[in-house]
Amino acid sequence: FGMGIDKPDIRWVAHADLPKSIEAYYQEIGRAGRDGAPAETLTLFGADDIRFRRMQIDEGLAPPERRMADHGRLNALLGLAEAHKCRRLNLLSYFGETPEPCGRCDLCDAPPETFDGTEAVRKALSAILRTGEMFGAGHLTDILIGNQTDKVRQRGHEDLPTFGVGKDIDRRTWGAVFRQMMGQDLVRPDPERHGGLRMTDAARPILRGEASITLRKDTMKPGRRPVAKTLVSDEDAPLLSALKAKRRALAENARVPAYVIFNDRTLIEMAEIRPNSMDEMAGITGVGAKKLERYGAEFLEIITGEAEAAAHPARRKLAGRAAGDTYDRLLAVQADLARGEDGTGKPMSCSASMLAKIATLGADRAGDIERLLGERLAERFGGAFQDVLREN
Protein backbone atom coordinates (compact mmCIF):
# COMPACT_ATOMS: atom_id res chain seq x y z
CA PHE A 1 0.00 0.00 0.00
CA GLY A 2 1.41 3.32 -1.04
CA MET A 3 4.73 1.96 -2.26
CA GLY A 4 6.23 4.29 -4.82
CA ILE A 5 4.15 7.27 -3.70
CA ASP A 6 6.52 10.20 -3.32
CA LYS A 7 4.20 13.16 -2.79
CA PRO A 8 4.75 15.38 0.25
CA ASP A 9 1.27 16.96 0.29
CA ILE A 10 -1.09 13.98 0.69
CA ARG A 11 -3.92 15.22 2.87
CA TRP A 12 -6.02 12.07 3.32
CA VAL A 13 -5.44 8.32 3.80
CA ALA A 14 -8.45 5.99 4.05
CA HIS A 15 -8.50 2.26 4.84
CA ALA A 16 -11.65 0.50 3.62
CA ASP A 17 -10.90 -2.41 5.98
CA LEU A 18 -8.39 -3.36 8.66
CA PRO A 19 -4.68 -3.07 7.81
CA LYS A 20 -2.56 -6.20 8.25
CA SER A 21 -0.78 -4.98 11.38
CA ILE A 22 0.13 -1.90 13.39
CA GLU A 23 3.49 -1.82 11.60
CA ALA A 24 1.74 -1.74 8.22
CA TYR A 25 -0.77 0.85 9.44
CA TYR A 26 2.02 3.10 10.74
CA GLN A 27 3.83 2.96 7.41
CA GLU A 28 0.68 3.55 5.37
CA ILE A 29 -0.64 6.57 7.28
CA GLY A 30 2.92 7.93 7.26
CA ARG A 31 2.47 8.69 3.56
CA ALA A 32 0.31 11.69 4.52
CA GLY A 33 1.38 15.13 5.69
CA ARG A 34 5.07 14.82 4.90
CA ASP A 35 5.14 18.55 4.15
CA GLY A 36 4.28 19.27 7.79
CA ALA A 37 0.72 20.45 7.09
CA PRO A 38 -2.32 18.77 8.75
CA ALA A 39 -3.54 15.45 7.31
CA GLU A 40 -6.43 13.12 8.11
CA THR A 41 -6.74 9.33 8.29
CA LEU A 42 -9.84 7.14 8.40
CA THR A 43 -10.13 3.38 8.99
CA LEU A 44 -13.40 1.52 8.45
CA PHE A 45 -13.91 -1.91 10.01
CA GLY A 46 -16.57 -4.10 11.57
CA ALA A 47 -17.14 -7.47 13.19
CA ASP A 48 -16.95 -9.28 9.84
CA ASP A 49 -13.43 -7.93 9.28
CA ILE A 50 -12.30 -9.27 12.66
CA ARG A 51 -13.97 -12.64 12.06
CA PHE A 52 -12.40 -12.95 8.63
CA ARG A 53 -8.93 -12.05 9.91
CA ARG A 54 -9.16 -14.53 12.82
CA MET A 55 -10.26 -17.35 10.53
CA GLN A 56 -7.61 -16.43 7.98
CA ILE A 57 -4.94 -16.90 10.65
CA ASP A 58 -6.41 -20.14 12.04
CA GLU A 59 -6.91 -21.72 8.63
CA GLY A 60 -3.40 -20.89 7.49
CA LEU A 61 -0.62 -23.44 7.17
CA ALA A 62 1.75 -21.62 9.53
CA PRO A 63 3.05 -23.49 12.62
CA PRO A 64 1.15 -22.93 15.90
CA GLU A 65 3.70 -20.47 17.32
CA ARG A 66 3.43 -18.32 14.17
CA ARG A 67 -0.38 -18.34 14.34
CA MET A 68 -0.19 -17.31 18.00
CA ALA A 69 2.11 -14.42 17.08
CA ASP A 70 -0.25 -13.38 14.25
CA HIS A 71 -3.18 -13.32 16.68
CA GLY A 72 -1.06 -11.19 19.01
CA ARG A 73 -0.34 -8.66 16.26
CA LEU A 74 -4.02 -8.58 15.35
CA ASN A 75 -4.91 -8.03 19.01
CA ALA A 76 -2.57 -5.04 19.12
CA LEU A 77 -4.15 -3.57 15.98
CA LEU A 78 -7.68 -4.08 17.31
CA GLY A 79 -6.61 -2.54 20.60
CA LEU A 80 -5.70 0.60 18.64
CA ALA A 81 -8.94 0.50 16.66
CA GLU A 82 -11.11 0.12 19.79
CA ALA A 83 -8.97 2.39 22.00
CA HIS A 84 -10.60 4.54 24.65
CA LYS A 85 -7.81 7.14 24.86
CA CYS A 86 -5.39 9.00 22.56
CA ARG A 87 -4.62 7.01 19.39
CA ARG A 88 -1.12 8.43 19.05
CA LEU A 89 -0.35 7.36 22.60
CA ASN A 90 -1.59 3.82 21.82
CA LEU A 91 0.25 3.69 18.51
CA LEU A 92 3.65 4.85 19.76
CA SER A 93 3.41 2.84 22.97
CA TYR A 94 3.33 -0.28 20.80
CA PHE A 95 6.81 0.68 19.56
CA GLY A 96 8.13 1.22 23.08
CA GLU A 97 7.77 5.01 23.25
CA THR A 98 6.10 6.93 26.09
CA PRO A 99 4.46 9.95 24.44
CA GLU A 100 1.99 12.42 25.89
CA PRO A 101 -1.59 12.55 24.52
CA CYS A 102 -1.52 14.36 21.18
CA GLY A 103 -4.64 16.50 21.65
CA ARG A 104 -5.44 16.20 17.92
CA CYS A 105 -6.80 12.71 17.24
CA ASP A 106 -10.50 11.82 17.26
CA LEU A 107 -10.31 10.34 20.77
CA CYS A 108 -8.58 13.40 22.23
CA ASP A 109 -11.05 15.66 20.43
CA ALA A 110 -14.13 13.71 21.50
CA PRO A 111 -13.42 10.92 24.04
CA PRO A 112 -15.78 7.96 23.52
CA GLU A 113 -18.49 7.02 25.97
CA THR A 114 -17.63 3.85 27.86
CA PHE A 115 -19.51 1.51 30.19
CA ASP A 116 -18.80 -1.42 32.48
CA GLY A 117 -19.30 -4.32 30.10
CA THR A 118 -18.50 -7.08 32.58
CA GLU A 119 -22.08 -8.30 33.05
CA ALA A 120 -22.89 -8.14 29.34
CA VAL A 121 -19.73 -10.08 28.44
CA ARG A 122 -20.51 -12.74 31.05
CA LYS A 123 -24.00 -13.18 29.62
CA ALA A 124 -22.57 -13.47 26.12
CA LEU A 125 -19.98 -16.04 27.23
CA SER A 126 -22.67 -18.03 29.00
CA ALA A 127 -24.76 -18.10 25.82
CA ILE A 128 -21.72 -19.24 23.81
CA LEU A 129 -20.94 -22.11 26.21
CA ARG A 130 -24.56 -23.25 26.62
CA THR A 131 -24.94 -23.52 22.83
CA GLY A 132 -21.77 -25.61 22.50
CA GLU A 133 -19.63 -22.85 20.93
CA MET A 134 -21.31 -23.60 17.60
CA PHE A 135 -22.96 -20.30 16.65
CA GLY A 136 -22.12 -16.79 15.53
CA ALA A 137 -23.01 -13.41 17.01
CA GLY A 138 -26.37 -13.10 15.17
CA HIS A 139 -27.92 -16.27 16.63
CA LEU A 140 -26.42 -15.62 20.06
CA THR A 141 -27.93 -12.13 20.05
CA ASP A 142 -31.36 -13.61 19.27
CA ILE A 143 -31.00 -15.85 22.33
CA LEU A 144 -29.87 -13.03 24.60
CA ILE A 145 -32.68 -10.62 23.62
CA GLY A 146 -35.32 -13.38 23.64
CA ASN A 147 -36.08 -13.36 19.93
CA GLN A 148 -37.83 -16.68 19.03
CA THR A 149 -36.67 -17.21 15.48
CA ASP A 150 -37.19 -20.49 13.62
CA LYS A 151 -33.54 -21.35 14.21
CA VAL A 152 -33.88 -20.71 17.96
CA ARG A 153 -37.00 -22.91 18.20
CA GLN A 154 -35.58 -25.71 16.04
CA ARG A 155 -32.67 -26.10 18.43
CA GLY A 156 -34.68 -25.59 21.60
CA HIS A 157 -32.62 -22.60 22.58
CA GLU A 158 -35.65 -20.75 23.90
CA ASP A 159 -35.43 -23.09 26.92
CA LEU A 160 -31.86 -22.07 27.82
CA PRO A 161 -31.33 -20.14 31.11
CA THR A 162 -29.69 -17.38 29.08
CA PHE A 163 -32.70 -16.90 26.78
CA GLY A 164 -33.87 -13.31 27.13
CA VAL A 165 -31.36 -12.33 29.86
CA GLY A 166 -30.09 -9.52 27.69
CA LYS A 167 -33.38 -7.81 26.86
CA ASP A 168 -32.15 -4.63 28.51
CA ILE A 169 -29.61 -4.20 25.70
CA ASP A 170 -30.69 -3.59 22.09
CA ARG A 171 -29.47 -5.64 19.14
CA ARG A 172 -27.09 -2.96 17.86
CA THR A 173 -25.35 -2.69 21.22
CA TRP A 174 -25.02 -6.47 21.44
CA GLY A 175 -23.33 -6.33 18.04
CA ALA A 176 -20.82 -3.87 19.49
CA VAL A 177 -20.28 -6.12 22.53
CA PHE A 178 -19.50 -9.17 20.38
CA ARG A 179 -17.25 -7.11 18.09
CA GLN A 180 -15.22 -5.84 21.04
CA MET A 181 -15.08 -9.32 22.56
CA MET A 182 -13.51 -10.53 19.31
CA GLY A 183 -11.29 -7.47 19.22
CA GLN A 184 -9.99 -8.18 22.74
CA ASP A 185 -9.53 -11.85 21.85
CA LEU A 186 -12.08 -13.10 24.40
CA VAL A 187 -13.75 -15.14 21.67
CA ARG A 188 -12.58 -16.38 18.28
CA PRO A 189 -14.48 -17.71 15.27
CA ASP A 190 -13.74 -21.43 14.92
CA PRO A 191 -13.24 -22.44 11.26
CA GLU A 192 -13.97 -26.07 12.12
CA ARG A 193 -17.41 -25.03 13.40
CA HIS A 194 -18.28 -22.81 10.43
CA GLY A 195 -17.25 -19.64 12.25
CA GLY A 196 -19.02 -20.37 15.53
CA LEU A 197 -17.60 -18.28 18.38
CA ARG A 198 -15.26 -20.12 20.73
CA MET A 199 -14.22 -18.77 24.14
CA THR A 200 -10.49 -18.22 24.71
CA ASP A 201 -8.52 -18.57 27.93
CA ALA A 202 -8.39 -14.77 28.21
CA ALA A 203 -12.16 -14.72 28.89
CA ARG A 204 -12.16 -17.17 31.82
CA PRO A 205 -11.32 -14.62 34.56
CA ILE A 206 -14.27 -12.47 33.41
CA LEU A 207 -16.62 -15.45 33.32
CA ARG A 208 -15.58 -16.46 36.85
CA GLY A 209 -16.01 -12.90 38.17
CA GLU A 210 -12.28 -12.43 38.76
CA ALA A 211 -11.84 -9.57 36.29
CA SER A 212 -13.88 -6.72 34.82
CA ILE A 213 -13.93 -5.14 31.39
CA THR A 214 -14.74 -1.67 30.04
CA LEU A 215 -16.32 -1.35 26.60
CA ARG A 216 -17.00 1.54 24.25
CA LYS A 217 -20.51 2.67 23.45
CA ASP A 218 -21.23 2.82 19.75
CA THR A 219 -22.78 6.25 19.31
CA MET A 220 -23.80 8.25 16.27
CA LYS A 221 -24.28 11.81 17.38
CA PRO A 222 -26.15 14.13 14.99
CA GLY A 223 -24.29 17.31 14.25
CA ARG A 224 -23.23 19.77 11.64
CA ARG A 225 -20.66 18.86 9.07
CA PRO A 226 -17.27 19.88 10.51
CA VAL A 227 -15.70 22.93 8.97
CA ALA A 228 -12.68 22.10 6.85
CA LYS A 229 -9.40 23.10 8.45
CA THR A 230 -7.76 26.04 6.73
CA LEU A 231 -4.04 26.00 6.04
CA VAL A 232 -3.58 29.77 6.40
CA SER A 233 -5.42 32.72 7.92
CA ASP A 234 -8.16 34.54 6.01
CA GLU A 235 -5.73 37.40 5.48
CA ASP A 236 -3.15 35.19 3.77
CA ALA A 237 -5.59 33.01 1.81
CA PRO A 238 -5.79 35.24 -1.33
CA LEU A 239 -1.99 35.37 -1.61
CA LEU A 240 -1.75 31.60 -1.17
CA SER A 241 -4.28 31.15 -3.99
CA ALA A 242 -2.23 33.43 -6.25
CA LEU A 243 0.97 31.54 -5.44
CA LYS A 244 -0.74 28.22 -6.20
CA ALA A 245 -1.99 29.60 -9.52
CA LYS A 246 1.57 30.63 -10.44
CA ARG A 247 2.84 27.19 -9.41
CA ARG A 248 0.18 25.48 -11.51
CA ALA A 249 1.07 27.56 -14.57
CA LEU A 250 4.78 26.80 -14.19
CA ALA A 251 4.07 23.08 -13.64
CA GLU A 252 1.85 22.83 -16.69
CA ASN A 253 4.43 24.60 -18.80
CA ALA A 254 7.19 22.26 -17.57
CA ARG A 255 4.87 19.21 -17.68
CA VAL A 256 5.68 18.19 -14.14
CA PRO A 257 3.55 17.72 -10.99
CA ALA A 258 2.91 20.95 -9.10
CA TYR A 259 4.85 19.85 -6.01
CA VAL A 260 8.02 19.61 -8.10
CA ILE A 261 7.96 23.42 -8.36
CA PHE A 262 7.24 24.05 -4.65
CA ASN A 263 5.23 21.99 -2.18
CA ASP A 264 2.27 23.38 -0.25
CA ARG A 265 4.26 23.93 2.93
CA THR A 266 6.68 26.21 1.06
CA LEU A 267 3.86 28.26 -0.48
CA ILE A 268 2.13 28.56 2.90
CA GLU A 269 5.34 29.87 4.44
CA MET A 270 5.71 32.38 1.58
CA ALA A 271 2.14 33.60 2.15
CA GLU A 272 2.68 33.97 5.90
CA ILE A 273 6.18 35.49 5.94
CA ARG A 274 5.86 37.49 2.69
CA PRO A 275 9.57 37.87 1.80
CA ASN A 276 10.53 41.20 0.22
CA SER A 277 13.80 40.21 -1.42
CA MET A 278 15.63 37.26 -2.90
CA ASP A 279 17.68 37.03 0.30
CA GLU A 280 14.52 36.68 2.37
CA MET A 281 13.09 34.27 -0.19
CA ALA A 282 16.15 32.05 0.27
CA GLY A 283 15.21 31.67 3.93
CA ILE A 284 11.88 30.02 3.12
CA THR A 285 11.76 26.27 3.79
CA GLY A 286 12.06 24.34 0.54
CA VAL A 287 13.66 27.15 -1.46
CA GLY A 288 17.13 25.90 -2.31
CA ALA A 289 19.70 27.58 -4.50
CA LYS A 290 18.49 25.98 -7.73
CA LYS A 291 14.81 26.72 -7.13
CA LEU A 292 15.64 30.25 -6.01
CA GLU A 293 17.51 30.79 -9.26
CA ARG A 294 14.77 29.22 -11.38
CA TYR A 295 11.55 30.39 -9.72
CA GLY A 296 12.41 32.89 -6.98
CA ALA A 297 11.89 36.10 -8.92
CA GLU A 298 8.51 35.04 -10.34
CA PHE A 299 7.07 34.14 -6.92
CA LEU A 300 8.62 37.24 -5.35
CA GLU A 301 6.83 39.36 -7.93
CA ILE A 302 3.50 37.77 -6.88
CA ILE A 303 4.23 38.51 -3.21
CA THR A 304 5.52 42.08 -3.53
CA GLY A 305 3.47 43.11 -6.53
CA GLU A 306 6.53 44.28 -8.44
CA ALA A 307 9.45 42.63 -10.15
CA GLU A 308 12.83 42.76 -8.40
CA ALA A 309 15.68 44.18 -10.41
CA ALA A 310 17.66 41.34 -11.91
CA ALA A 311 20.76 40.54 -9.84
CA HIS A 312 24.00 39.25 -11.27
CA PRO A 313 24.18 35.41 -11.14
CA ALA A 314 27.21 35.67 -8.84
CA ARG A 315 25.09 37.69 -6.36
CA ARG A 316 22.11 35.35 -6.65
CA LYS A 317 24.29 32.43 -5.55
CA LEU A 318 24.90 34.26 -2.27
CA ALA A 319 21.19 34.86 -1.57
CA GLY A 320 20.16 34.03 1.97
CA ARG A 321 23.77 33.98 3.24
CA ALA A 322 25.77 36.54 5.24
CA ALA A 323 28.09 36.78 2.25
CA GLY A 324 25.21 38.29 0.30
CA ASP A 325 25.08 41.32 2.59
CA THR A 326 28.86 41.58 2.41
CA TYR A 327 28.69 41.57 -1.38
CA ASP A 328 26.19 44.45 -1.34
CA ARG A 329 28.47 46.53 0.94
CA LEU A 330 31.51 45.80 -1.23
CA LEU A 331 29.52 46.89 -4.28
CA ALA A 332 28.55 50.16 -2.55
CA VAL A 333 32.15 50.83 -1.50
CA GLN A 334 33.32 50.14 -5.05
CA ALA A 335 30.80 52.63 -6.42
CA ASP A 336 32.08 55.31 -4.02
CA LEU A 337 35.72 54.71 -5.03
CA ALA A 338 35.18 54.07 -8.74
CA ARG A 339 37.02 57.38 -9.55
CA GLY A 340 39.22 57.37 -6.47
CA GLU A 341 38.74 59.10 -3.14
CA ASP A 342 38.75 62.58 -4.74
CA GLY A 343 36.45 61.54 -7.61
CA THR A 344 38.86 62.60 -10.35
CA GLY A 345 40.70 59.37 -11.07
CA LYS A 346 40.34 56.93 -13.92
CA PRO A 347 37.16 54.76 -13.54
CA MET A 348 38.00 51.31 -12.20
CA SER A 349 35.86 48.35 -11.01
CA CYS A 350 36.04 44.70 -10.06
CA SER A 351 34.02 41.96 -11.75
CA ALA A 352 30.93 40.59 -9.99
CA SER A 353 32.57 37.18 -9.62
CA MET A 354 35.60 38.84 -7.99
CA LEU A 355 33.36 40.66 -5.49
CA ALA A 356 31.61 37.36 -4.73
CA LYS A 357 34.95 35.66 -4.00
CA ILE A 358 35.98 38.49 -1.67
CA ALA A 359 32.58 38.42 0.08
CA THR A 360 33.08 34.77 1.00
CA LEU A 361 36.58 35.24 2.44
CA GLY A 362 35.61 36.27 5.94
CA ALA A 363 37.43 38.59 8.36
CA ASP A 364 40.20 36.09 9.09
CA ARG A 365 41.27 36.11 5.43
CA ALA A 366 40.99 39.82 4.73
CA GLY A 367 44.71 39.84 3.97
CA ASP A 368 44.11 37.74 0.85
CA ILE A 369 42.32 40.62 -0.86
CA GLU A 370 45.46 42.17 -2.33
CA ARG A 371 46.47 38.84 -3.87
CA LEU A 372 43.04 38.42 -5.47
CA LEU A 373 42.75 42.00 -6.76
CA GLY A 374 46.22 42.50 -8.05
CA GLU A 375 48.38 45.55 -7.43
CA ARG A 376 46.42 48.15 -9.41
CA LEU A 377 42.93 47.33 -8.06
CA ALA A 378 44.27 46.67 -4.55
CA GLU A 379 45.75 50.15 -4.45
CA ARG A 380 42.29 51.71 -4.94
CA PHE A 381 39.91 49.22 -3.23
CA GLY A 382 42.06 46.96 -1.01
CA GLY A 383 41.92 48.92 2.24
CA ALA A 384 38.22 49.72 2.01
CA PHE A 385 37.35 46.09 1.14
CA GLN A 386 39.39 44.86 4.13
CA ASP A 387 37.47 47.24 6.40
CA VAL A 388 34.16 45.77 5.13
CA LEU A 389 35.27 42.19 5.86
CA ARG A 390 36.55 43.07 9.34
CA GLU A 391 33.29 44.80 10.25
CA ASN A 392 31.31 41.60 9.64
Order of alpha helices (4+ residues) and beta strands (2+ residues): beta-alpha-beta-alpha-alpha-alpha-alpha-beta-alpha-alpha-alpha-alpha-beta-beta-alpha-beta-alpha-alpha-alpha-alpha-alpha-alpha-alpha-alpha-alpha-alpha
